Amino acid sequence: MREGWKKAKIGDYCKVLSSKRVFANDYVKKGIPFYRSKEIIHKALNQFTGDEIYISEKKFNDFKSKFGAPIKGDILLSSVGNRSGIAYLVREDYDFYFKDGNLIWMKDFSNELSSEYLEYYLRSELGQKTIESMMIGAAQKALTIDGVKRIKINLPPLKTQRKIASMLSAYDDLIENNLKRIKLLEEQAQLTYTEWFVRFKFPGYENTDFDEVSGLPVGWEKVKLVECANLVMGQSPKSEFYNNEEIGLPFHQGVKDYGFRFPINYSWSTQGNRIAEEDSILFSVRAPVGRLNIAIEKLIIGRGLASINHKKGWNSFLLYQLQNIFYEDNLMGGGAIYNSVTKKDVERIKIIHASEEINIKFNDLATIIDKQIKNLTIQNQHLKEARDILLPRLMSGMIDVASASSATYNPLLELVEGNDSLGMVAEESDIYKKLN
């Protein structure tokens, strides 16, 4: 261990506790966001989908005044199940509350420990191994508050902690910026779809007549999904073929691992014949029905998903149509709520078939946007890889951060040497300057 570094227990440098109990009958339609471990994990992984539930502002304020609530700089740690030990640092000032039992809360940090440094340490291989050693239970592993208090970390001087956190947060800042760009692009495509196919303000609409019966422009019609798209229903392979060592193809059973647009891989399978090809639309056929994601690569789909591809290759056009139809969880177009749907149910979904010219124009426009979103997502994956390569070197003291701040040494140059994708990301994002 480097000079000035020491081993320290988390509980000696911050308060470790949980929240107060919130019951399902306390949930409301709108109010203060209430996060379970699923939402916190997705926020920690920059994959938050906005799937929030809420508690009333009155209940939140009652908890906040009596017991406190998370604030900027606090850390929440997932504590139950096979995704325990994922840390989320609150980086913004906003009100939310969280589920007790599934999440552990770290707050009120001493002036010797940076919470940002601690979050990165807990993400590192060293931190994950220590977390693993503190878990209890066999079938259902869990972290306890006492166990988290006893986790030992490598603790350098505060100035060094801040430098390490600054170097790593340069990546996260770029990732966050890309996520904001992705959201704006998505909104641009959705607004264009609404303008053209809901308000019917498409190019040339001024000279278009409308059918009095259907309310659609003359020449447009509504057709069943089966008439214009190919559908593959998922089927789960035997569990003996599953693994988390990235052997085989990514395997997705349902919406559990959906991201904002692309699913997050946690499971792979060496067997499975129901395939979603790259850029296929993923459609959930079990509750919540109608959730959409896109396959960023070839993957195996389980019985909770279907893969949809437009017969003419107009997947972008089809995606935004389906997004418009399934605007709420569990709705099958006309508003009926389903726990699951069959292949025939999905095939009967009615979508708009506009004129060939308008279909192609919108699909071409949306495809350009979708490619930008995909490229930004892939760039984020590369940024995460580069950050995660650097992370253990910094946390173990292998890299001297004093040298890393000099003009003659840059750890990223060492990391990306011989790796074109990481080097390209570094140059495009001006990461060199951010690290110095």
N, C-alpha and C positions, 0 to 999 in steps of 0.2 A: 504494500500500500504506500502511496506517495506521502511525502512528508507533509504534515498538517492535516492529513485525513484521519478519520477514526470510524470505528463501528459504533452505531447508535441505534437504540430502540425507538420506533416511531412514537410510541406512547409517551416518551419522555419529552417530546417536542411539539405535540399538538393534542387536542382532545379527540378521542375516538368514541363515537356513539352511533345511535340510529335515530329514526324519526318516531313520531307518535302514531298510533294505530289509526288507519283510515279504512273504513268498511266500504263494500261495494255500493251500499245504499247511500253513501255520501257522494257518489259521482253525480255530476250534473253535465248538461250539454255544453255549456260555456262557462268560463270562469278562469281559475288559476290552473295552469298545466300541472298534471300529476303524473310523474314518471315511475314506471316499473323498471325492473332490471333490463328488459328488452329495449326500452327507449334510451336508457342511459348507455347501454352497450353500443347502440347504433350512433349515438351522439359522440361517444368516445372514438369510434371508428370512422367519423366523418361520413356516416351513411344514414343520417337521421331522415326518416320519411315523413315526419309531421303527423304521425299517428298518435295523437294525444287524447287522453281522457282528462277530465277536469274535476276539481272540487270548487265549492263556492268561495267567493272572496272573503265572506264572513268567517268560514271555517279556517281558511288559510291565515287570516289576520289574527284569529284566536290562537292558533298554534304558534305563529310568529311572535306574538307578544309574550306568550308564556314560556315557550321552549326554543325560540329562534327558528330560522329557516336558512337554507343554503344561500351563500352570497359569493360574489366574485372572489376567486382564490381558494375556495373550499374544494375538497375532493370527495367524490362518491366512488365506491368500489363494489363491483358485483360480488356477491358472497355465497350464492347457492347454485349448484348444478355444474354441468361440464363447461360453462363459460364464466366460472368464478375468476376473480382476480383481475378483471378489466377495469382500469381506472379512468375516471372522467374528471377533468379539471374544469370548474366553472370559470369561463374566461370573460363573461359579460355580466353586467348588472341587469338581472331580470328576476321576477318572482316565479317560483315553482316549488312544488313539494314532491316527496318521493315515498315509495312503499317501504315500510319497515320489514325487517327480516331478510329481504333480498338484497339490500344495499347497506353498506357501512359508510358512515359520514366522518370525514376528518376536517376539523376546523380549528380556529384560534391558534395558528402556528406561532411558535416562538421566533425571536429574531435571529436564531441560528439555523433555521430550516426554511428553505424556499419551497412553497407548495408546488410550484411549477417544476422544480428539480425533482421533488418526490414523485410527481406523476410520471415523469420520464423514467425515473429509477424503477418504479413498479412495472413499467412496460418492458424493461430490459430483461434479457435472459437471466441475469443475476436476480433481479427482483421476482421474476416469475418462479424461479426455483425456490426462493425463500417462501413465497406465498404458498406454493405447493406443499412445502414441508409443514405449514401451519394448518392445513386443511384437516378436517375430521370427517369421519363417516366413510363407509365403503361404497354402498350402492349410490348414495346421493352425497357427494362431497360438499362441504360447506366451510366457510370461514366464520370465525366468531370475533366479536369485538375484542375479547382478551387476546386472541391469536394475532390480530392485526396490531395491537399495542406492542406485542413482543417481537414483531418482525424487525430484524436487524438490517440496517442499510449502510452503505459506504457514504460517509458524510465528510465532504471536503469543506474548507472555509466557505463562508457565505458568498464571497466575491467569486470564487471558483464555481459554486453552484449556479450563480446567476449567469456566468459566462457559458457554462454547459447548456443551460436551459435556453439561452439566447441563440446559440448555434443550432439547436434542435428545433426551436420554434420558428426559425427561418423557413424550414420545410413546411411546417404546419400553416404558416401565414400564406405561403404559396398555394397550398392545398385548399385553404379556406377561400382564397381569392378565386381559384378555379371553380369551386362549388358555387360561388355567387354568380359567376359567369354562366355556369350551367343552368342555374335557376332562371336567369334572365332570358337565356335562349329558349328554354322550355316555355316560359310565359309568352314569348314572342310567337312561337308556333301555335300555342293554344289560342291566343288572341286572333291570329290570322284565320285559324279554323272557324272560330266563332263568327268572325266578320263575314266569311265567305259562305258558310254552310248552316248558320243559325239565323243570322240577320240577312243573309242572301245579298250582301254587298260585294259580290265577286267581280272580277274584271269583266266589263261588258254588261253588267246587270241593268244598266240604264236602258238598254235596247232589248231587254228580254221580257217576254210575256210569262205570266204565272197561271198555272192550272187552278181553276176555282175549286175543284174537288179536293185535290191533294195538297194544295197550298204551295207546291213546289214549282220551280221554273219549268216551263214547257220543255220536254225532252229528258227531264230528271225523273227518277223513280226510286222507290225503296225496294231493296232486294234482300233475300235471306243470305246470311253470311256464307252458307254452304255453296251458293252460286258463284261466289267470287274468291273464296279462300279455301286453302287446304288445312285440315285440322288433324292433329295427332294427340290422342288422349294418353296421358302418362300411365305407366304401370311400374310399380316398385319392384326392383330386383330383391332377391333374398338378402337379409341383413348380413349374412356371412361374407358378402362381397364388398361391404362398406369399409372405408378406412378414412383416416384423417392425415395420411402421409402423402397425399397428392398422387396416389397411384390410380391410374385409369382416368376416367372423365369426371368432371365435377358432377355431383348428384344433388338434385333439388326436389324435395318432396312436396313443398307448398310455399306459403307466403312467409314462413318463419324467417327466412334469410333474405327476403326482399330488401333491396336498397332503394334509394330515391328513384333510380331508373334501372339499374343492373343489379342482379342478385350477388350476394357476398358468399364466396365459397368457404364452407366449413367441412364438407363431406365429399368424398369421392367414391366411385364404384368401379370395379373391374368388369362388371357385367351389367347388361341392361340394353334392351333393344328399342326403347321408346326415346327417340333422340330429338332434341331441339337444336337445329343448326344455328350457326352464328347469325345474329340479327333477327331471329324469330321472335314473335310476340309471345310472351308467357302469360297465360290467362288462368287465374285460380278458379277451380271448379268445386272447391270445398270452402266452407265459411272461413274468411269472408269471400264470397263469390264475386268475381269480376275484377279482382285486383290485377294490375298489369305491371310487368317488367319486361326487359329486353335481354335476350341471351347475348352477352358480350363475346361469347365463345361457344363452341359446340359442347353440349352437356346432356346428361341423362335426366329425364323428368319422371317423377313418381306420380302416384295416383291422385295427388292433389292439384296437379297442373295439366294444362293442355298447351300445345304449341300451335300457333296460327301463322300462316304465311299467305299473302295475297297471290292469287294465281298469275297476275300480271307484274308481280314484283313491286306493287305499290304499298309496301309495308308501312311507310311513314304516313301516308294518307289513312290507312286502316287503323294505325295506332291512335291517331288523334280523334278519329271517329269513335273508337271504343272508349277512349278516355272521356269523351263527351257523354256517352251513354251511361257509363258506370261511374257516375259522379259521387256516389256514396257507397259505403260498404254494403255488401249483400244484396244489391239491387240488380234485378235482371231486366234492365231496360224499362219495362212498363211500370216498375215500382214494386213488384212483388218480391218479398224477401225469401231467400232460399238458403238452406244449410249446405246443399250440394246440388249440382246440376249434371245432367247426362250429356253425352255427345249430341244427341238430337236437340236438347235444349239450347246448346250453344250454336248449333247449326241454324236454328230458327231465328237467331238475333237479326233484327232488321237494320240495315245500314243504307245510307244514301249512295246511290250511284248517279253521279252528275254526268254532264256531257264529257266525252273523252278528253276534250281540250282542257276543261277545268280540272278534271281528275289529274291529268298529267302535270298541269301547271302547279297545282298545290303540292303534289307528291315531290316534284323536283325542288320546290322551295323548301319543303319540310325535310327532305333528304339532306340538303346542305346543312341545315340546322342540326339534324340528328348526327351527322358525321362530326360536326364540331363538338357536340356534347360527348360523343364517344371518344374523340381524340383527347379532350380535356380529362376525361375519366381515366384513360390509359396513362396520360401524363401524371395524374395523381398517384396511380399505382407505382410508377417509377420513382416518384418523389418519396413515397412511403418506403420503398425498398432501399433507397439511398439513406434515408434517415435511420432505418432499422439496422443497416450495416454499421453506421457511425455510432449508434446508441450504446452498444455494449463496450466499445472501445473507450468511450468517454466515461462511462459509469464505473469501469474497472480501473481507471487512471492510466490506461495504456497510452492514451494521447495526452500530452502535456498541453493544456489549454493556453498556457502562456506562450508557448511556441506557435500554437495555432493562430494566435492573434497577430503574429508578425507578418511582414510582407514577404518573407522568404519561405513560409510553410503554410500549406493549406491542406487539411485532412481530406477534403472532398476530392482533390486532385489524385490522392492516393486511392480513394475508394472507386473512382470512375475510370481509372486507367485500364484500358482494354475493354471497357464496357460502353459501347456506343450509345445505348439508350439512356444510361444515367448521365453520360457526358453531355448528350444533346439537351437533356432536361436542365442540367446545371447551367449550360451556356444560355439557353433560351430564357431562363428565369433569373439570370444575373445572380445566381446563388453565391458565386465567388465573393461578390461585394458584401452580401448579407452575412457571410461567415467571418468577415474581417471588420 
